[in-house]
Amino acid sequence: QVQLVESGGGSVQAGGSLRLSCAASGRTFSRTTMGWFRQAPEKEREFVGTISGSGSSTYYADSVKGRFTISRDNAKNTMYLQMNSLKPEDTAVYYCAARFSAYVASDYSFPTAYNSWGQGTQVTVSS
């Protein structure tokens, strides 16, 4: 198993930036594909992006491409989500997730592809 703890959420005005962090423990981090998802009230959990164990491969949802950047520091067992040009529609609870594989598989955008989840952190963007 792997334990995940998100941090960095908060409230920001449209056009602003936030950086989320996800600290992991319990598994060799570099052998773990990581992902970010988000869930707005009364909506399904939505894929945001994913990063391979080495950090060499990243994939993003079209809705955040060009605005959000995922990175990781394997020495610190931490993944990041840099969010720029935030919009009100980005408001959601953001979750980090871990998949027990170093490589990103074709089902990376599905929540069921991930083995462990954090508790989530709220991001609120006001207009």
Buried (B, 14 or more C-beta within 10 A) or exposed (E): EBEBBBBBBEEBEEEBEBEBBBBBEEBEBBEBBBBBBBBBEEEEBBBBBBBBBEBEEBBBBEBBEEBBBBEBEBEEBBBBBBBBEBBEEBBBBBBBBBBBBEEBEEEBBEBEBBBBBBEBBEBBBEE
